[in-house]
Amino acid sequence: MTNKYIVLYCVVNYPKGVFLAQTKVARTIYIKGEQVEALKRLSEKTKVPQSVYVREALDMLLEKYSDQLKFDFEGYLKG
């Protein structure tokens, strides 16, 4: 069985005049097709955008490895 990857490209459009505390940057990542389908189903069921789940997962990963990154992740999130 070969692993097939699908490109997930997220761009968030905000209404005119909306001020964001943190700037979001579009990134292209490669994830497994099964992950894309699971993320899509979760998003459809909960009505939470897929990008929110991806950012949450990245925050959890960065927190997990914050000792290796040599910075206080909690302080980073607070700005």
mmCIF file of the N, C-alpha and C atoms, coordinates in Angstrom:
data_MODEL
# 
_entry.id   MODEL 
# 
loop_
_atom_site.group_PDB 
_atom_site.id 
_atom_site.type_symbol 
_atom_site.label_atom_id 
_atom_site.label_alt_id 
_atom_site.label_comp_id 
_atom_site.label_asym_id 
_atom_site.label_entity_id 
_atom_site.label_seq_id 
_atom_site.pdbx_PDB_ins_code 
_atom_site.Cartn_x 
_atom_site.Cartn_y 
_atom_site.Cartn_z 
_atom_site.occupancy 
_atom_site.B_iso_or_equiv 
_atom_site.pdbx_formal_charge 
_atom_site.auth_seq_id 
_atom_site.auth_comp_id 
_atom_site.auth_asym_id 
_atom_site.auth_atom_id 
_atom_site.pdbx_PDB_model_num 
ATOM 1   N N  . MET A 1 1  ? 0.845   -1.190 0.000  1.00 0.00 ? 1  MET A N  1 
ATOM 2   C CA . MET A 1 1  ? 0.000   0.000  0.000  1.00 0.00 ? 1  MET A CA 1 
ATOM 3   C C  . MET A 1 1  ? 0.884   1.244  0.000  1.00 0.00 ? 1  MET A C  1 
ATOM 4   N N  . THR A 1 2  ? 0.638   2.139  -0.907 1.00 0.00 ? 2  THR A N  1 
ATOM 5   C CA . THR A 1 2  ? 1.401   3.378  -0.959 1.00 0.00 ? 2  THR A CA 1 
ATOM 6   C C  . THR A 1 2  ? 0.611   4.479  -0.276 1.00 0.00 ? 2  THR A C  1 
ATOM 7   N N  . ASN A 1 3  ? 1.333   5.353  0.372  1.00 0.00 ? 3  ASN A N  1 
ATOM 8   C CA . ASN A 1 3  ? 0.683   6.499  1.012  1.00 0.00 ? 3  ASN A CA 1 
ATOM 9   C C  . ASN A 1 3  ? 0.486   7.589  -0.019 1.00 0.00 ? 3  ASN A C  1 
ATOM 10  N N  . LYS A 1 4  ? -0.723  8.059  -0.139 1.00 0.00 ? 4  LYS A N  1 
ATOM 11  C CA . LYS A 1 4  ? -1.013  9.174  -1.028 1.00 0.00 ? 4  LYS A CA 1 
ATOM 12  C C  . LYS A 1 4  ? -1.197  10.407 -0.168 1.00 0.00 ? 4  LYS A C  1 
ATOM 13  N N  . TYR A 1 5  ? -0.636  11.507 -0.614 1.00 0.00 ? 5  TYR A N  1 
ATOM 14  C CA . TYR A 1 5  ? -0.731  12.749 0.128  1.00 0.00 ? 5  TYR A CA 1 
ATOM 15  C C  . TYR A 1 5  ? -1.539  13.762 -0.672 1.00 0.00 ? 5  TYR A C  1 
ATOM 16  N N  . ILE A 1 6  ? -2.258  14.568 0.050  1.00 0.00 ? 6  ILE A N  1 
ATOM 17  C CA . ILE A 1 6  ? -3.060  15.622 -0.548 1.00 0.00 ? 6  ILE A CA 1 
ATOM 18  C C  . ILE A 1 6  ? -2.559  16.953 0.000  1.00 0.00 ? 6  ILE A C  1 
ATOM 19  N N  . VAL A 1 7  ? -2.452  17.939 -0.856 1.00 0.00 ? 7  VAL A N  1 
ATOM 20  C CA . VAL A 1 7  ? -2.015  19.262 -0.423 1.00 0.00 ? 7  VAL A CA 1 
ATOM 21  C C  . VAL A 1 7  ? -3.204  19.978 0.203  1.00 0.00 ? 7  VAL A C  1 
ATOM 22  N N  . LEU A 1 8  ? -3.010  20.463 1.415  1.00 0.00 ? 8  LEU A N  1 
ATOM 23  C CA . LEU A 1 8  ? -4.026  21.249 2.101  1.00 0.00 ? 8  LEU A CA 1 
ATOM 24  C C  . LEU A 1 8  ? -3.520  22.679 2.146  1.00 0.00 ? 8  LEU A C  1 
ATOM 25  N N  . TYR A 1 9  ? -4.202  23.578 1.487  1.00 0.00 ? 9  TYR A N  1 
ATOM 26  C CA . TYR A 1 9  ? -3.774  24.969 1.415  1.00 0.00 ? 9  TYR A CA 1 
ATOM 27  C C  . TYR A 1 9  ? -4.874  25.813 2.015  1.00 0.00 ? 9  TYR A C  1 
ATOM 28  N N  . CYS A 1 10 ? -4.589  26.468 3.103  1.00 0.00 ? 10 CYS A N  1 
ATOM 29  C CA . CYS A 1 10 ? -5.604  27.242 3.814  1.00 0.00 ? 10 CYS A CA 1 
ATOM 30  C C  . CYS A 1 10 ? -5.339  28.733 3.671  1.00 0.00 ? 10 CYS A C  1 
ATOM 31  N N  . VAL A 1 11 ? -6.317  29.454 3.215  1.00 0.00 ? 11 VAL A N  1 
ATOM 32  C CA . VAL A 1 11 ? -6.257  30.908 3.189  1.00 0.00 ? 11 VAL A CA 1 
ATOM 33  C C  . VAL A 1 11 ? -7.529  31.392 3.859  1.00 0.00 ? 11 VAL A C  1 
ATOM 34  N N  . VAL A 1 12 ? -7.373  32.273 4.800  1.00 0.00 ? 12 VAL A N  1 
ATOM 35  C CA . VAL A 1 12 ? -8.527  32.762 5.545  1.00 0.00 ? 12 VAL A CA 1 
ATOM 36  C C  . VAL A 1 12 ? -8.843  34.180 5.079  1.00 0.00 ? 12 VAL A C  1 
ATOM 37  N N  . ASN A 1 13 ? -10.079 34.406 4.682  1.00 0.00 ? 13 ASN A N  1 
ATOM 38  C CA . ASN A 1 13 ? -10.532 35.735 4.284  1.00 0.00 ? 13 ASN A CA 1 
ATOM 39  C C  . ASN A 1 13 ? -11.378 36.316 5.405  1.00 0.00 ? 13 ASN A C  1 
ATOM 40  N N  . TYR A 1 14 ? -11.052 37.517 5.821  1.00 0.00 ? 14 TYR A N  1 
ATOM 41  C CA . TYR A 1 14 ? -11.782 38.171 6.894  1.00 0.00 ? 14 TYR A CA 1 
ATOM 42  C C  . TYR A 1 14 ? -12.573 39.344 6.343  1.00 0.00 ? 14 TYR A C  1 
ATOM 43  N N  . PRO A 1 15 ? -13.728 39.631 6.944  1.00 0.00 ? 15 PRO A N  1 
ATOM 44  C CA . PRO A 1 15 ? -14.527 40.769 6.502  1.00 0.00 ? 15 PRO A CA 1 
ATOM 45  C C  . PRO A 1 15 ? -13.741 42.069 6.616  1.00 0.00 ? 15 PRO A C  1 
ATOM 46  N N  . LYS A 1 16 ? -14.038 43.003 5.741  1.00 0.00 ? 16 LYS A N  1 
ATOM 47  C CA . LYS A 1 16 ? -13.366 44.306 5.752  1.00 0.00 ? 16 LYS A CA 1 
ATOM 48  C C  . LYS A 1 16 ? -13.558 44.978 7.106  1.00 0.00 ? 16 LYS A C  1 
ATOM 49  N N  . GLY A 1 17 ? -12.470 45.507 7.641  1.00 0.00 ? 17 GLY A N  1 
ATOM 50  C CA . GLY A 1 17 ? -12.527 46.215 8.908  1.00 0.00 ? 17 GLY A CA 1 
ATOM 51  C C  . GLY A 1 17 ? -12.278 45.345 10.124 1.00 0.00 ? 17 GLY A C  1 
ATOM 52  N N  . VAL A 1 18 ? -12.130 44.030 9.942  1.00 0.00 ? 18 VAL A N  1 
ATOM 53  C CA . VAL A 1 18 ? -11.865 43.145 11.072 1.00 0.00 ? 18 VAL A CA 1 
ATOM 54  C C  . VAL A 1 18 ? -10.388 43.237 11.427 1.00 0.00 ? 18 VAL A C  1 
ATOM 55  N N  . PHE A 1 19 ? -10.099 43.531 12.689 1.00 0.00 ? 19 PHE A N  1 
ATOM 56  C CA . PHE A 1 19 ? -8.721  43.622 13.160 1.00 0.00 ? 19 PHE A CA 1 
ATOM 57  C C  . PHE A 1 19 ? -8.327  42.312 13.814 1.00 0.00 ? 19 PHE A C  1 
ATOM 58  N N  . LEU A 1 20 ? -7.194  41.782 13.428 1.00 0.00 ? 20 LEU A N  1 
ATOM 59  C CA . LEU A 1 20 ? -6.706  40.531 13.994 1.00 0.00 ? 20 LEU A CA 1 
ATOM 60  C C  . LEU A 1 20 ? -5.551  40.800 14.937 1.00 0.00 ? 20 LEU A C  1 
ATOM 61  N N  . ALA A 1 21 ? -5.582  40.175 16.096 1.00 0.00 ? 21 ALA A N  1 
ATOM 62  C CA . ALA A 1 21 ? -4.500  40.334 17.065 1.00 0.00 ? 21 ALA A CA 1 
ATOM 63  C C  . ALA A 1 21 ? -3.225  39.676 16.544 1.00 0.00 ? 21 ALA A C  1 
ATOM 64  N N  . GLN A 1 22 ? -3.369  38.570 15.828 1.00 0.00 ? 22 GLN A N  1 
ATOM 65  C CA . GLN A 1 22 ? -2.225  37.873 15.277 1.00 0.00 ? 22 GLN A CA 1 
ATOM 66  C C  . GLN A 1 22 ? -2.443  37.688 13.780 1.00 0.00 ? 22 GLN A C  1 
ATOM 67  N N  . THR A 1 23 ? -1.411  37.957 13.008 1.00 0.00 ? 23 THR A N  1 
ATOM 68  C CA . THR A 1 23 ? -1.500  37.782 11.573 1.00 0.00 ? 23 THR A CA 1 
ATOM 69  C C  . THR A 1 23 ? -1.401  36.307 11.237 1.00 0.00 ? 23 THR A C  1 
ATOM 70  N N  . LYS A 1 24 ? -2.214  35.855 10.323 1.00 0.00 ? 24 LYS A N  1 
ATOM 71  C CA . LYS A 1 24 ? -2.176  34.467 9.872  1.00 0.00 ? 24 LYS A CA 1 
ATOM 72  C C  . LYS A 1 24 ? -1.495  34.427 8.512  1.00 0.00 ? 24 LYS A C  1 
ATOM 73  N N  . VAL A 1 25 ? -0.666  33.427 8.311  1.00 0.00 ? 25 VAL A N  1 
ATOM 74  C CA . VAL A 1 25 ? 0.090   33.278 7.080  1.00 0.00 ? 25 VAL A CA 1 
ATOM 75  C C  . VAL A 1 25 ? -0.351  31.991 6.395  1.00 0.00 ? 25 VAL A C  1 
ATOM 76  N N  . ALA A 1 26 ? -0.609  32.048 5.101  1.00 0.00 ? 26 ALA A N  1 
ATOM 77  C CA . ALA A 1 26 ? -0.999  30.856 4.343  1.00 0.00 ? 26 ALA A CA 1 
ATOM 78  C C  . ALA A 1 26 ? 0.230   29.969 4.156  1.00 0.00 ? 26 ALA A C  1 
ATOM 79  N N  . ARG A 1 27 ? 0.049   28.664 4.370  1.00 0.00 ? 27 ARG A N  1 
ATOM 80  C CA . ARG A 1 27 ? 1.109   27.671 4.206  1.00 0.00 ? 27 ARG A CA 1 
ATOM 81  C C  . ARG A 1 27 ? 0.550   26.487 3.441  1.00 0.00 ? 27 ARG A C  1 
ATOM 82  N N  . THR A 1 28 ? 1.407   25.834 2.699  1.00 0.00 ? 28 THR A N  1 
ATOM 83  C CA . THR A 1 28 ? 1.036   24.600 2.028  1.00 0.00 ? 28 THR A CA 1 
ATOM 84  C C  . THR A 1 28 ? 1.694   23.458 2.780  1.00 0.00 ? 28 THR A C  1 
ATOM 85  N N  . ILE A 1 29 ? 0.894   22.456 3.159  1.00 0.00 ? 29 ILE A N  1 
ATOM 86  C CA . ILE A 1 29 ? 1.422   21.296 3.858  1.00 0.00 ? 29 ILE A CA 1 
ATOM 87  C C  . ILE A 1 29 ? 0.928   20.039 3.156  1.00 0.00 ? 29 ILE A C  1 
ATOM 88  N N  . TYR A 1 30 ? 1.651   18.959 3.343  1.00 0.00 ? 30 TYR A N  1 
ATOM 89  C CA . TYR A 1 30 ? 1.255   17.677 2.774  1.00 0.00 ? 30 TYR A CA 1 
ATOM 90  C C  . TYR A 1 30 ? 0.811   16.766 3.911  1.00 0.00 ? 30 TYR A C  1 
ATOM 91  N N  . ILE A 1 31 ? -0.421  16.295 3.820  1.00 0.00 ? 31 ILE A N  1 
ATOM 92  C CA . ILE A 1 31 ? -0.932  15.368 4.819  1.00 0.00 ? 31 ILE A CA 1 
ATOM 93  C C  . ILE A 1 31 ? -1.573  14.183 4.102  1.00 0.00 ? 31 ILE A C  1 
ATOM 94  N N  . LYS A 1 32 ? -1.700  13.089 4.815  1.00 0.00 ? 32 LYS A N  1 
ATOM 95  C CA . LYS A 1 32 ? -2.257  11.874 4.229  1.00 0.00 ? 32 LYS A CA 1 
ATOM 96  C C  . LYS A 1 32 ? -3.726  12.067 3.869  1.00 0.00 ? 32 LYS A C  1 
ATOM 97  N N  . GLY A 1 33 ? -4.148  11.372 2.835  1.00 0.00 ? 33 GLY A N  1 
ATOM 98  C CA . GLY A 1 33 ? -5.539  11.453 2.395  1.00 0.00 ? 33 GLY A CA 1 
ATOM 99  C C  . GLY A 1 33 ? -6.516  11.094 3.494  1.00 0.00 ? 33 GLY A C  1 
ATOM 100 N N  . GLU A 1 34 ? -6.143  10.107 4.323  1.00 0.00 ? 34 GLU A N  1 
ATOM 101 C CA . GLU A 1 34 ? -7.007  9.699  5.433  1.00 0.00 ? 34 GLU A CA 1 
ATOM 102 C C  . GLU A 1 34 ? -7.157  10.832 6.444  1.00 0.00 ? 34 GLU A C  1 
ATOM 103 N N  . GLN A 1 35 ? -6.081  11.585 6.643  1.00 0.00 ? 35 GLN A N  1 
ATOM 104 C CA . GLN A 1 35 ? -6.137  12.720 7.564  1.00 0.00 ? 35 GLN A CA 1 
ATOM 105 C C  . GLN A 1 35 ? -7.037  13.815 7.012  1.00 0.00 ? 35 GLN A C  1 
ATOM 106 N N  . VAL A 1 36 ? -6.955  14.040 5.715  1.00 0.00 ? 36 VAL A N  1 
ATOM 107 C CA . VAL A 1 36 ? -7.808  15.051 5.081  1.00 0.00 ? 36 VAL A CA 1 
ATOM 108 C C  . VAL A 1 36 ? -9.273  14.676 5.241  1.00 0.00 ? 36 VAL A C  1 
ATOM 109 N N  . GLU A 1 37 ? -9.595  13.424 4.979  1.00 0.00 ? 37 GLU A N  1 
ATOM 110 C CA . GLU A 1 37 ? -10.981 12.983 5.083  1.00 0.00 ? 37 GLU A CA 1 
ATOM 111 C C  . GLU A 1 37 ? -11.492 13.064 6.521  1.00 0.00 ? 37 GLU A C  1 
ATOM 112 N N  . ALA A 1 38 ? -10.670 12.664 7.480  1.00 0.00 ? 38 ALA A N  1 
ATOM 113 C CA . ALA A 1 38 ? -11.082 12.725 8.886  1.00 0.00 ? 38 ALA A CA 1 
ATOM 114 C C  . ALA A 1 38 ? -11.281 14.172 9.321  1.00 0.00 ? 38 ALA A C  1 
ATOM 115 N N  . LEU A 1 39 ? -10.375 15.049 8.909  1.00 0.00 ? 39 LEU A N  1 
ATOM 116 C CA . LEU A 1 39 ? -10.480 16.466 9.243  1.00 0.00 ? 39 LEU A CA 1 
ATOM 117 C C  . LEU A 1 39 ? -11.735 17.065 8.620  1.00 0.00 ? 39 LEU A C  1 
ATOM 118 N N  . LYS A 1 40 ? -12.005 16.700 7.383  1.00 0.00 ? 40 LYS A N  1 
ATOM 119 C CA . LYS A 1 40 ? -13.192 17.197 6.693  1.00 0.00 ? 40 LYS A CA 1 
ATOM 120 C C  . LYS A 1 40 ? -14.472 16.738 7.400  1.00 0.00 ? 40 LYS A C  1 
ATOM 121 N N  . ARG A 1 41 ? -14.532 15.461 7.768  1.00 0.00 ? 41 ARG A N  1 
ATOM 122 C CA . ARG A 1 41 ? -15.721 14.940 8.469  1.00 0.00 ? 41 ARG A CA 1 
ATOM 123 C C  . ARG A 1 41 ? -15.913 15.628 9.818  1.00 0.00 ? 41 ARG A C  1 
ATOM 124 N N  . LEU A 1 42 ? -14.813 15.805 10.560 1.00 0.00 ? 42 LEU A N  1 
ATOM 125 C CA . LEU A 1 42 ? -14.892 16.475 11.857 1.00 0.00 ? 42 LEU A CA 1 
ATOM 126 C C  . LEU A 1 42 ? -15.403 17.900 11.690 1.00 0.00 ? 42 LEU A C  1 
ATOM 127 N N  . SER A 1 43 ? -14.863 18.595 10.711 1.00 0.00 ? 43 SER A N  1 
ATOM 128 C CA . SER A 1 43 ? -15.264 19.973 10.461 1.00 0.00 ? 43 SER A CA 1 
ATOM 129 C C  . SER A 1 43 ? -16.736 20.065 10.084 1.00 0.00 ? 43 SER A C  1 
ATOM 130 N N  . GLU A 1 44 ? -17.183 19.167 9.222  1.00 0.00 ? 44 GLU A N  1 
ATOM 131 C CA . GLU A 1 44 ? -18.594 19.169 8.810  1.00 0.00 ? 44 GLU A CA 1 
ATOM 132 C C  . GLU A 1 44 ? -19.523 18.875 9.992  1.00 0.00 ? 44 GLU A C  1 
ATOM 133 N N  . LYS A 1 45 ? -19.114 17.942 10.840 1.00 0.00 ? 45 LYS A N  1 
ATOM 134 C CA . LYS A 1 45 ? -19.950 17.554 11.977 1.00 0.00 ? 45 LYS A CA 1 
ATOM 135 C C  . LYS A 1 45 ? -20.024 18.654 13.037 1.00 0.00 ? 45 LYS A C  1 
ATOM 136 N N  . THR A 1 46 ? -18.911 19.318 13.292 1.00 0.00 ? 46 THR A N  1 
ATOM 137 C CA . THR A 1 46 ? -18.844 20.311 14.369 1.00 0.00 ? 46 THR A CA 1 
ATOM 138 C C  . THR A 1 46 ? -19.062 21.741 13.893 1.00 0.00 ? 46 THR A C  1 
ATOM 139 N N  . LYS A 1 47 ? -19.004 21.956 12.575 1.00 0.00 ? 47 LYS A N  1 
ATOM 140 C CA . LYS A 1 47 ? -19.115 23.300 11.984 1.00 0.00 ? 47 LYS A CA 1 
ATOM 141 C C  . LYS A 1 47 ? -17.943 24.199 12.379 1.00 0.00 ? 47 LYS A C  1 
ATOM 142 N N  . VAL A 1 48 ? -16.834 23.586 12.792 1.00 0.00 ? 48 VAL A N  1 
ATOM 143 C CA . VAL A 1 48 ? -15.602 24.321 13.103 1.00 0.00 ? 48 VAL A CA 1 
ATOM 144 C C  . VAL A 1 48 ? -14.709 24.229 11.868 1.00 0.00 ? 48 VAL A C  1 
ATOM 145 N N  . PRO A 1 49 ? -14.187 25.353 11.358 1.00 0.00 ? 49 PRO A N  1 
ATOM 146 C CA . PRO A 1 49 ? -13.349 25.304 10.163 1.00 0.00 ? 49 PRO A CA 1 
ATOM 147 C C  . PRO A 1 49 ? -12.121 24.395 10.344 1.00 0.00 ? 49 PRO A C  1 
ATOM 148 N N  . GLN A 1 50 ? -11.737 23.738 9.263  1.00 0.00 ? 50 GLN A N  1 
ATOM 149 C CA . GLN A 1 50 ? -10.576 22.856 9.291  1.00 0.00 ? 50 GLN A CA 1 
ATOM 150 C C  . GLN A 1 50 ? -9.325  23.608 9.741  1.00 0.00 ? 50 GLN A C  1 
ATOM 151 N N  . SER A 1 51 ? -9.177  24.839 9.312  1.00 0.00 ? 51 SER A N  1 
ATOM 152 C CA . SER A 1 51 ? -7.993  25.624 9.664  1.00 0.00 ? 51 SER A CA 1 
ATOM 153 C C  . SER A 1 51 ? -7.870  25.831 11.171 1.00 0.00 ? 51 SER A C  1 
ATOM 154 N N  . VAL A 1 52 ? -8.999  25.908 11.863 1.00 0.00 ? 52 VAL A N  1 
ATOM 155 C CA . VAL A 1 52 ? -8.974  26.061 13.321 1.00 0.00 ? 52 VAL A CA 1 
ATOM 156 C C  . VAL A 1 52 ? -8.366  24.812 13.954 1.00 0.00 ? 52 VAL A C  1 
ATOM 157 N N  . TYR A 1 53 ? -8.775  23.638 13.466 1.00 0.00 ? 53 TYR A N  1 
ATOM 158 C CA . TYR A 1 53 ? -8.223  22.389 13.995 1.00 0.00 ? 53 TYR A CA 1 
ATOM 159 C C  . TYR A 1 53 ? -6.732  22.247 13.683 1.00 0.00 ? 53 TYR A C  1 
ATOM 160 N N  . VAL A 1 54 ? -6.318  22.669 12.501 1.00 0.00 ? 54 VAL A N  1 
ATOM 161 C CA . VAL A 1 54 ? -4.898  22.591 12.136 1.00 0.00 ? 54 VAL A CA 1 
ATOM 162 C C  . VAL A 1 54 ? -4.076  23.501 13.036 1.00 0.00 ? 54 VAL A C  1 
ATOM 163 N N  . ARG A 1 55 ? -4.560  24.724 13.276 1.00 0.00 ? 55 ARG A N  1 
ATOM 164 C CA . ARG A 1 55 ? -3.832  25.644 14.163 1.00 0.00 ? 55 ARG A CA 1 
ATOM 165 C C  . ARG A 1 55 ? -3.787  25.115 15.592 1.00 0.00 ? 55 ARG A C  1 
ATOM 166 N N  . GLU A 1 56 ? -4.900  24.520 16.062 1.00 0.00 ? 56 GLU A N  1 
ATOM 167 C CA . GLU A 1 56 ? -4.932  23.950 17.411 1.00 0.00 ? 56 GLU A CA 1 
ATOM 168 C C  . GLU A 1 56 ? -3.913  22.815 17.540 1.00 0.00 ? 56 GLU A C  1 
ATOM 169 N N  . ALA A 1 57 ? -3.843  21.960 16.534 1.00 0.00 ? 57 ALA A N  1 
ATOM 170 C CA . ALA A 1 57 ? -2.882  20.855 16.557 1.00 0.00 ? 57 ALA A CA 1 
ATOM 171 C C  . ALA A 1 57 ? -1.450  21.376 16.559 1.00 0.00 ? 57 ALA A C  1 
ATOM 172 N N  . LEU A 1 58 ? -1.181  22.413 15.782 1.00 0.00 ? 58 LEU A N  1 
ATOM 173 C CA . LEU A 1 58 ? 0.158   22.995 15.743 1.00 0.00 ? 58 LEU A CA 1 
ATOM 174 C C  . LEU A 1 58 ? 0.517   23.633 17.080 1.00 0.00 ? 58 LEU A C  1 
ATOM 175 N N  . ASP A 1 59 ? -0.434  24.309 17.700 1.00 0.00 ? 59 ASP A N  1 
ATOM 176 C CA . ASP A 1 59 ? -0.193  24.877 19.033 1.00 0.00 ? 59 ASP A CA 1 
ATOM 177 C C  . ASP A 1 59 ? 0.161   23.784 20.041 1.00 0.00 ? 59 ASP A C  1 
ATOM 178 N N  . MET A 1 60 ? -0.569  22.660 19.989 1.00 0.00 ? 60 MET A N  1 
ATOM 179 C CA . MET A 1 60 ? -0.300  21.551 20.910 1.00 0.00 ? 60 MET A CA 1 
ATOM 180 C C  . MET A 1 60 ? 1.103   20.971 20.667 1.00 0.00 ? 60 MET A C  1 
ATOM 181 N N  . LEU A 1 61 ? 1.481   20.853 19.406 1.00 0.00 ? 61 LEU A N  1 
ATOM 182 C CA . LEU A 1 61 ? 2.805   20.324 19.060 1.00 0.00 ? 61 LEU A CA 1 
ATOM 183 C C  . LEU A 1 61 ? 3.911   21.259 19.537 1.00 0.00 ? 61 LEU A C  1 
ATOM 184 N N  . LEU A 1 62 ? 3.738   22.552 19.301 1.00 0.00 ? 62 LEU A N  1 
ATOM 185 C CA . LEU A 1 62 ? 4.753   23.522 19.733 1.00 0.00 ? 62 LEU A CA 1 
ATOM 186 C C  . LEU A 1 62 ? 4.870   23.565 21.251 1.00 0.00 ? 62 LEU A C  1 
ATOM 187 N N  . GLU A 1 63 ? 3.748   23.443 21.940 1.00 0.00 ? 63 GLU A N  1 
ATOM 188 C CA . GLU A 1 63 ? 3.791   23.408 23.401 1.00 0.00 ? 63 GLU A CA 1 
ATOM 189 C C  . GLU A 1 63 ? 4.533   22.159 23.885 1.00 0.00 ? 63 GLU A C  1 
ATOM 190 N N  . LYS A 1 64 ? 4.255   21.033 23.262 1.00 0.00 ? 64 LYS A N  1 
ATOM 191 C CA . LYS A 1 64 ? 4.903   19.773 23.635 1.00 0.00 ? 64 LYS A CA 1 
ATOM 192 C C  . LYS A 1 64 ? 6.427   19.874 23.515 1.00 0.00 ? 64 LYS A C  1 
ATOM 193 N N  . TYR A 1 65 ? 6.907   20.544 22.492 1.00 0.00 ? 65 TYR A N  1 
ATOM 194 C CA . TYR A 1 65 ? 8.340   20.634 22.246 1.00 0.00 ? 65 TYR A CA 1 
ATOM 195 C C  . TYR A 1 65 ? 8.929   21.999 22.609 1.00 0.00 ? 65 TYR A C  1 
ATOM 196 N N  . SER A 1 66 ? 8.234   22.770 23.411 1.00 0.00 ? 66 SER A N  1 
ATOM 197 C CA . SER A 1 66 ? 8.696   24.126 23.741 1.00 0.00 ? 66 SER A CA 1 
ATOM 198 C C  . SER A 1 66 ? 10.057  24.132 24.436 1.00 0.00 ? 66 SER A C  1 
ATOM 199 N N  . ASP A 1 67 ? 10.365  23.096 25.231 1.00 0.00 ? 67 ASP A N  1 
ATOM 200 C CA . ASP A 1 67 ? 11.679  23.028 25.871 1.00 0.00 ? 67 ASP A CA 1 
ATOM 201 C C  . ASP A 1 67 ? 12.785  22.985 24.830 1.00 0.00 ? 67 ASP A C  1 
ATOM 202 N N  . GLN A 1 68 ? 12.562  22.277 23.751 1.00 0.00 ? 68 GLN A N  1 
ATOM 203 C CA . GLN A 1 68 ? 13.560  22.174 22.694 1.00 0.00 ? 68 GLN A CA 1 
ATOM 204 C C  . GLN A 1 68 ? 13.674  23.464 21.894 1.00 0.00 ? 68 GLN A C  1 
ATOM 205 N N  . LEU A 1 69 ? 12.630  24.248 21.883 1.00 0.00 ? 69 LEU A N  1 
ATOM 206 C CA . LEU A 1 69 ? 12.637  25.498 21.137 1.00 0.00 ? 69 LEU A CA 1 
ATOM 207 C C  . LEU A 1 69 ? 13.223  26.647 21.946 1.00 0.00 ? 69 LEU A C  1 
ATOM 208 N N  . LYS A 1 70 ? 13.447  26.416 23.233 1.00 0.00 ? 70 LYS A N  1 
ATOM 209 C CA . LYS A 1 70 ? 14.080  27.404 24.124 1.00 0.00 ? 70 LYS A CA 1 
ATOM 210 C C  . LYS A 1 70 ? 13.299  28.706 24.243 1.00 0.00 ? 70 LYS A C  1 
ATOM 211 N N  . PHE A 1 71 ? 11.980  28.606 24.297 1.00 0.00 ? 71 PHE A N  1 
ATOM 212 C CA . PHE A 1 71 ? 11.193  29.793 24.598 1.00 0.00 ? 71 PHE A CA 1 
ATOM 213 C C  . PHE A 1 71 ? 9.944   29.382 25.368 1.00 0.00 ? 71 PHE A C  1 
ATOM 214 N N  . ASP A 1 72 ? 9.371   30.331 26.038 1.00 0.00 ? 72 ASP A N  1 
ATOM 215 C CA . ASP A 1 72 ? 8.170   30.091 26.830 1.00 0.00 ? 72 ASP A CA 1 
ATOM 216 C C  . ASP A 1 72 ? 6.951   30.164 25.925 1.00 0.00 ? 72 ASP A C  1 
ATOM 217 N N  . PHE A 1 73 ? 6.368   29.016 25.640 1.00 0.00 ? 73 PHE A N  1 
ATOM 218 C CA . PHE A 1 73 ? 5.241   28.963 24.727 1.00 0.00 ? 73 PHE A CA 1 
ATOM 219 C C  . PHE A 1 73 ? 4.037   29.721 25.267 1.00 0.00 ? 73 PHE A C  1 
ATOM 220 N N  . GLU A 1 74 ? 3.820   29.659 26.559 1.00 0.00 ? 74 GLU A N  1 
ATOM 221 C CA . GLU A 1 74 ? 2.690   30.386 27.151 1.00 0.00 ? 74 GLU A CA 1 
ATOM 222 C C  . GLU A 1 74 ? 2.832   31.882 26.899 1.00 0.00 ? 74 GLU A C  1 
ATOM 223 N N  . GLY A 1 75 ? 4.030   32.413 27.079 1.00 0.00 ? 75 GLY A N  1 
ATOM 224 C CA . GLY A 1 75 ? 4.270   33.831 26.814 1.00 0.00 ? 75 GLY A CA 1 
ATOM 225 C C  . GLY A 1 75 ? 4.103   34.174 25.349 1.00 0.00 ? 75 GLY A C  1 
ATOM 226 N N  . TYR A 1 76 ? 4.475   33.251 24.471 1.00 0.00 ? 76 TYR A N  1 
ATOM 227 C CA . TYR A 1 76 ? 4.347   33.441 23.043 1.00 0.00 ? 76 TYR A CA 1 
ATOM 228 C C  . TYR A 1 76 ? 2.874   33.602 22.657 1.00 0.00 ? 76 TYR A C  1 
ATOM 229 N N  . LEU A 1 77 ? 2.013   32.772 23.234 1.00 0.00 ? 77 LEU A N  1 
ATOM 230 C CA . LEU A 1 77 ? 0.599   32.839 22.902 1.00 0.00 ? 77 LEU A CA 1 
ATOM 231 C C  . LEU A 1 77 ? -0.053  34.132 23.383 1.00 0.00 ? 77 LEU A C  1 
ATOM 232 N N  . LYS A 1 78 ? 0.436   34.651 24.495 1.00 0.00 ? 78 LYS A N  1 
ATOM 233 C CA . LYS A 1 78 ? -0.147  35.878 25.055 1.00 0.00 ? 78 LYS A CA 1 
ATOM 234 C C  . LYS A 1 78 ? 0.276   37.118 24.304 1.00 0.00 ? 78 LYS A C  1 
ATOM 235 N N  . GLY A 1 79 ? 1.301   36.979 23.453 1.00 0.00 ? 79 GLY A N  1 
ATOM 236 C CA . GLY A 1 79 ? 1.742   38.114 22.634 1.00 0.00 ? 79 GLY A CA 1 
ATOM 237 C C  . GLY A 1 79 ? 2.817   38.812 23.305 1.00 0.00 ? 79 GLY A C  1 
# 
